[in-house]
Amino acid sequence: MTIRTRKTFTEEELHRCWQLWRQGLGYSDIAREIASKPGTVFGVIRLNGGFSPPQRQRNQRHLTLQEREEISRGIAKGLTIRAIALQLNRSPSTVSRELSRHGGINKYRATKADQTAWKNAVRPKSCKLASNPDLCNIITDKLQHKWSPQQISGWLSNHWSDKKDMQISHETIYKSLYLQARGVLKKELMRQLRYGHKMRHTKLHSTRGDRGTIRIVNGLSISQRPPEAADRAVPGHWEGDLISGSNNSHIATIVERKSRNTILAQLDGKDTDSVVQAITREMMKLPLSLRKTLTWDRGMEMAKHANFTIATDMAVYFCDPQSPWQRGTNENTNRLLRQYFPKKTPLDHFTQDDLDQVALELNERPRKTLGYKTPSEVISNTVALTG
């Protein structure tokens, strides 16, 4: 497949680009679909603030490309403007204006004229906030107090119910923030938003979009996982993920669903070879009775899940996109681990012995969900019963 280095797309490619973006795909996935580069795709989407531009349509009254080609052929044949207009069933003045706008009889070119007309047909419309400084000031003040655009929109509807010009949708506020070309709301206000996004994302978007389902080969869906894993009746079913630190450092966290027993694995990198080797090493320390299944999210660090399954005899199941609650035990455990590994902590300084000590301390803490027993107690009793 040839990758283009140019930075312009055809109308069809742009349409496909935005279609994939609305479906929640990341820059790399979109770039592969349209044979471009992720940076180029990012530039196009960032320029529009993540908002898909409305599909433009030609006015039926305007000249089409076919009609312009007829004009060009008529000129080549030496026909008069009236004769050309008669063939097109158009007014002679329409043909005359078309020629005068695009170089005259001697320089007229149908394709170039059509492209110029399409470009000149854009009529930028002033946004609501640009014509209402009072409303703009209120929104700015609320954003500075960390109100969300949806909260602002709802509050305005309640307090200015009798004035339509003082009401605005939350999407319009987002557009005015992310489309800085509007020149209404300052860029600094984006920092006040809860998630600090630089552009608007669809509901289907995932921060792991580039590592989505289209690149996990032969991955089993969580819907295929045995029922015994879901009801926590049988031990040996695990959930896993990574926690991240500064300097692109990571730790693998694996939690047993029934006992909440936690295993931490030191990683040399986030690539799939490093992750699969590390968690294989740690899981092989367990008895066979505790090695049944592993549930992971859609991260590409488990792209080589088949190698893990061959080594451990554990089937790997993948959560649905945008569904972290499907491995909620692991999510909750990762929050507990932040007590030991605060965000932005460099995690590459910890040895496997260090991580084993943290896991031991966590596993010896009583849990309310276990009737204030510890994960170590529960899993020890489980092994004894099944042994």
C-alpha positions, 0 to 999 in steps of 0.5 A, spaced: 500 500 500 502 506 498 502 512 503 501 519 500 505 524 503 501 530 501 497 534 505 490 535 501 485 530 501 479 529 495 472 530 497 471 523 498 477 522 502 475 527 507 468 524 507 471 517 509 475 521 514 470 524 518 465 518 517 471 514 521 472 519 526 465 519 528 465 511 529 470 513 534 477 510 530 483 513 532 488 517 527 492 511 525 486 507 524 483 512 519 490 514 516 490 506 514 483 506 511 485 512 507 492 511 505 495 517 509 499 519 515 496 519 522 499 526 523 495 529 517 489 526 519 490 529 526 491 536 522 485 535 518 481 533 525 484 538 529 483 544 524 475 543 525 476 542 533 473 535 532 467 537 529 465 534 523 463 539 518 456 539 515 456 536 508 456 541 502 451 541 497 450 545 490 445 549 489 440 546 483 440 553 480 448 554 479 452 551 473 454 544 474 461 541 472 457 538 466 454 545 464 461 548 464 464 543 460 459 545 455 460 552 455 468 550 454 466 546 448 461 551 445 467 556 446 472 551 442 467 551 436 466 558 436 459 559 438 456 565 441 454 566 448 447 566 446 448 559 442 451 556 448 446 559 453 440 556 448 444 549 448 444 549 456 437 552 457 440 558 461 440 565 460 445 569 456 447 573 462 448 567 466 453 564 461 456 571 460 457 572 467 460 565 468 465 567 463 467 574 465 468 571 472 473 566 470 478 569 465 473 570 459 473 567 453 480 566 451 482 563 458 476 559 460 477 552 463 471 548 465 474 544 471 478 550 474 472 555 473 468 549 477 473 549 483 473 556 484 466 557 484 465 551 489 470 555 493 467 562 493 460 559 494 462 558 502 459 563 506 461 563 513 456 565 518 457 569 524 456 564 530 451 566 536 456 568 541 460 573 536 453 577 536 452 577 543 457 579 548 453 579 554 452 572 553 459 570 551 461 574 558 456 570 562 459 563 559 466 565 560 465 567 567 462 560 568 467 556 565 472 560 569 468 557 575 469 550 572 462 549 570 461 544 564 458 547 558 452 542 559 451 545 566 451 552 563 446 551 557 441 548 563 442 554 567 441 559 562 435 555 560 432 556 567 434 563 568 433 566 562 427 562 560 423 568 557 429 570 553 431 566 547 437 570 545 440 568 552 440 561 551 445 556 547 446 549 546 452 546 550 455 543 543 455 551 541 459 552 547 464 546 545 464 549 538 466 556 540 472 553 544 474 548 540 474 552 533 478 558 535 477 561 528 471 563 531 475 568 535 469 568 541 472 564 547 479 564 549 483 558 548 485 558 555 478 556 557 479 549 555 483 548 561 477 549 565 474 543 562 473 537 566 477 532 561 482 537 558 480 535 551 483 539 545 478 537 541 471 534 541 470 527 541 464 522 539 461 518 544 464 512 541 471 515 541 476 511 545 483 514 548 485 507 546 482 507 539 488 506 535 488 499 539 481 497 537 478 491 535 480 491 528 487 490 530 486 484 535 486 478 531 482 472 533 480 475 540 475 472 544 469 477 546 467 477 553 460 475 551 463 468 550 466 468 557 464 462 561 458 464 566 462 461 572 467 467 571 461 472 571 458 470 578 465 469 581 463 462 584 469 459 581 476 461 583 481 462 577 478 468 573 482 474 572 482 481 570 488 485 567 490 492 565 496 497 565 497 503 570 502 508 567 507 513 570 511 518 568 517 517 562 512 512 559 513 507 564 508 502 566 506 496 571 501 490 569 496 489 574 492 482 575 486 481 579 483 475 581 475 476 581 473 471 587 478 473 592 481 480 589 488 477 590 492 482 586 499 480 582 503 486 579 508 485 574 514 489 572 515 491 565 521 493 560 516 496 556 509 497 553 510 493 547 506 486 546 512 482 547 514 485 553 507 485 557 505 478 554 512 475 557 511 479 564 504 476 565 506 469 563 512 469 568 507 471 573 501 467 572 506 461 571 507 461 578 500 459 580 497 452 581 493 450 575 487 450 578 488 458 579 489 459 571 482 459 568 481 465 564 484 472 563 479 478 561 483 484 558 481 491 555 482 492 548 489 495 549 494 492 543 499 490 549 495 484 548 496 483 541 500 476 542 494 474 547 495 467 543 502 466 546 500 467 553 494 462 552 499 457 549 504 458 555 499 458 561 493 454 558 488 461 560 483 463 555 484 471 554 477 475 553 477 482 551 472 487 553 467 491 549 470 498 547 469 503 552 466 498 557 471 499 563 466 496 568 466 489 564 473 489 568 471 493 574 475 489 579 481 491 576 479 498 575 477 498 583 484 495 584 488 500 580 485 506 584 487 502 590 494 502 587 495 509 586 496 510 593 502 506 592 504 509 585 501 516 585 500 519 578 506 521 574 510 517 578 516 514 574 514 506 575 521 504 571 524 504 578 521 499 581 523 492 581 519 485 581 521 484 588 518 491 590 512 490 586 511 483 590 512 487 596 506 492 594 502 486 592 503 482 599 501 489 603 495 490 598 493 482 599 493 483 606 488 488 607 481 486 609 476 488 604 469 490 606 466 486 599 469 480 602 466 480 609 473 484 612 477 478 610 483 479 606 484 477 599 490 472 601 485 469 606 480 467 601 485 465 596 489 460 601 482 457 603 480 457 596 486 453 594 486 448 600 479 447 598 480 445 591 487 442 592 
